[in-house]
Amino acid sequence: MNFDSWPPLLVVDVEGNGTNPPDLVEVAALPVREGSPDTSTAGAWIIRPPRPVTPFAAQLHGLTNNVLAACPTWEEVADQVSTLLGNTWICAHNAHVDHRVLKAHLPKWEPAGVLDTLRLARTTYALPKYSLDTLIEHVNPDLTLAPAQRHRATFDAYATAQILIAMAAHYDTWDQLVAVAVPSNLPGAPPARRAPDPVVTTPAPIRTRITQP
């Protein structure tokens, strides 16, 4: 895989407060450049949600209401997030979720395309399941520089980036990667082959010959 052929790409991950629909409590956006995650230009925001974090969500990612009390609100960071995301490609694990949540918070935002490492893994590997934890165990990426810990947006984005890079090595071109990794209903999906329209022929009119008695 020639990584120089890749368009600008951000691996993203979001964490929510556990409500439905979720309020954001953390967003991470990590560029991939020349086949490596670029932490020097990554973006990460911890956000105080308008509704409290549920106990289950707090236990999962560790961002409790007390931790978030002094953090900025979404309105205070939304422009920063939007500016970094721009209209680049994004990648996420189970990307429908991250795309849907970000789109709900940034209605005018639209990425150039969306790679899904979950979809990509199902084609690339034969595994009993395809959770991020399973892929971390299978790929065994170098996570020594990953910030925070599992279930934090910064860690999960870094792990996803490393897994994406490992899987990309199984494909020769960017277009091949896109054909496998972009869900059909998300931006960047290749146009589906459209079946030709059926040929409708109009039958010739039936002419009845009338003979005079």
C-alpha positions in Angstrom: 0.0 0.0 0.0 1.4 3.4 -1.0 0.3 5.7 1.8 1.3 8.7 -0.2 -1.7 8.1 -2.3 -4.1 8.6 0.7 -6.1 11.8 0.9 -6.1 13.7 4.3 -7.5 11.3 6.9 -8.5 11.6 10.5 -9.2 8.7 12.8 -12.0 9.8 15.1 -13.5 8.5 18.3 -16.2 9.9 20.5 -17.4 9.1 24.1 -20.8 10.0 25.3 -22.6 10.5 28.6 -24.7 7.4 28.3 -28.0 9.0 27.4 -30.0 8.4 24.2 -29.2 10.3 22.1 -25.8 10.9 23.7 -24.2 14.1 24.7 -20.5 14.3 23.9 -18.0 14.1 26.7 -14.9 13.5 24.6 -13.9 13.8 21.0 -10.5 12.7 19.5 -9.3 13.3 15.9 -6.0 11.8 15.0 -4.4 12.4 11.6 -2.7 9.5 9.7 0.2 10.7 7.6 2.7 8.6 5.7 1.4 5.4 7.3 1.7 6.5 10.9 -0.6 8.3 13.4 0.5 11.9 13.8 -0.1 12.7 17.5 1.6 16.1 17.1 -1.4 17.5 15.2 -4.1 15.5 16.8 -7.1 17.1 18.4 -8.8 16.1 21.7 -11.6 17.7 23.7 -13.1 16.8 27.0 -16.6 18.3 27.3 -19.1 19.0 30.0 -22.4 17.6 28.8 -25.8 19.4 29.4 -27.1 16.2 31.0 -25.3 14.2 33.7 -23.1 11.2 32.8 -24.8 7.9 33.7 -23.1 5.6 36.2 -22.6 3.0 33.4 -20.9 5.4 31.1 -18.7 6.9 33.9 -17.6 3.4 34.8 -16.7 2.6 31.2 -14.6 5.7 30.3 -13.9 7.2 33.7 -15.2 10.6 32.9 -17.4 11.3 35.9 -19.6 14.3 36.5 -17.0 15.6 38.9 -14.2 15.3 36.4 -16.2 17.1 33.8 -17.5 19.9 36.0 -14.8 22.4 35.0 -14.6 21.4 31.4 -15.9 23.6 28.5 -19.4 22.9 27.0 -19.9 21.7 23.5 -20.8 25.2 22.3 -17.4 26.4 23.5 -15.4 23.8 21.5 -17.7 23.1 18.5 -15.9 25.5 16.2 -12.5 24.0 17.0 -13.7 20.5 16.3 -15.4 21.5 13.1 -12.3 23.3 11.9 -10.0 20.3 12.5 -12.5 17.9 10.9 -13.0 20.1 7.9 -14.2 18.0 4.9 -11.4 15.4 5.2 -11.9 11.6 5.2 -12.6 10.1 8.6 -12.1 6.6 10.0 -13.7 5.0 13.0 -14.5 1.6 14.4 -18.2 0.9 13.8 -18.2 4.2 12.0 -21.9 4.6 11.8 -22.0 5.5 15.4 -19.3 8.1 15.4 -20.5 9.6 12.2 -24.1 9.8 13.5 -23.1 11.4 16.8 -20.7 14.0 15.2 -23.3 14.8 12.5 -25.9 15.4 15.2 -23.6 17.9 17.0 -22.3 19.4 13.7 -25.2 19.5 11.3 -23.4 21.4 8.6 -20.3 19.1 8.7 -19.9 16.4 6.0 -16.7 14.4 5.6 -15.3 13.5 2.2 -15.7 9.8 3.1 -15.9 7.4 6.0 -13.8 4.3 6.5 -15.1 1.7 8.9 -12.4 -0.6 10.5 -15.2 -2.9 11.6 -16.4 -3.4 8.0 -12.8 -3.7 6.8 -11.8 -6.2 9.5 -14.7 -8.5 8.5 -13.2 -8.8 5.0 -9.6 -8.8 6.0 -9.6 -11.3 8.8 -11.4 -14.5 9.8 -12.2 -14.0 13.5 -15.0 -15.1 15.8 -15.8 -11.4 16.4 -14.6 -8.0 15.4 -14.7 -5.8 18.5 -11.9 -3.3 19.0 -10.5 -5.4 21.8 -10.5 -8.5 19.6 -8.6 -6.6 16.8 -6.1 -5.2 19.3 -5.4 -8.8 20.5 -5.2 -10.1 16.9 -3.2 -7.3 15.3 -1.1 -6.6 18.4 -0.3 -3.0 17.4 2.3 -0.9 19.2 0.2 1.1 21.7 3.1 2.3 23.9 2.5 5.9 22.8 -1.3 5.7 23.1 -2.7 8.3 25.4 -5.0 7.6 28.3 -6.5 4.1 28.4 -9.0 1.9 26.7 -12.5 3.4 26.3 -11.1 6.9 26.2 -11.5 8.6 22.9 -7.8 9.4 22.5 -6.7 5.8 23.2 -9.3 4.2 21.0 -8.5 6.6 18.1 -4.8 5.7 18.4 -5.6 2.0 18.5 -8.0 2.2 15.6 -5.4 4.1 13.5 -2.8 1.4 14.1 -5.2 -1.3 13.2 -6.3 0.6 10.1 -2.6 0.8 9.0 -2.1 -2.9 9.6 -5.1 -3.9 7.6 -4.3 -1.5 4.8 -1.1 -3.5 4.1 -3.4 -6.2 2.7 -4.6 -4.0 -0.1 -2.6 -2.6 -3.1 -4.4 0.7 -3.6 -6.5 3.3 -1.8 -9.4 2.5 -4.2 -9.3 -1.1 -3.2 -9.4 -0.1 0.5 -12.3 2.2 -0.1 -14.3 -0.5 -1.9 -14.1 -2.7 1.1 -14.1 -0.3 4.0 -16.8 2.3 3.2 -20.3 1.4 4.2 -22.7 1.8 1.3 -24.8 4.4 3.0 -22.0 6.6 4.3 -20.0 9.4 2.4 -17.3 8.1 0.1 -19.0 4.9 -0.9 -18.2 3.9 -4.5 -21.3 4.2 -6.7 -23.1 0.9 -6.9 -23.3 -0.8 -10.2 -26.7 0.0 -11.4 -28.6 -2.7 -13.3 -29.6 -1.6 -16.7 -33.2 -0.4 -17.1 -35.4 -3.1 -18.5 -36.2 -2.7 -22.2 -39.9 -2.1 -22.5 -41.3 -2.9 -25.9 -44.7 -1.8 -27.0 -46.6 -4.6 -28.7 -47.8 -3.8 -32.1 -51.5 -3.1 -32.3 -53.7 -6.0 -33.2 -55.5 -5.3 -36.4 -58.8 -7.0 -36.9 -59.7 -7.6 -40.5 -63.4 -7.1 -41.1 -64.9 -8.6 -44.2 -68.1 -7.4 -45.6 -70.8 -10.0 -46.0 
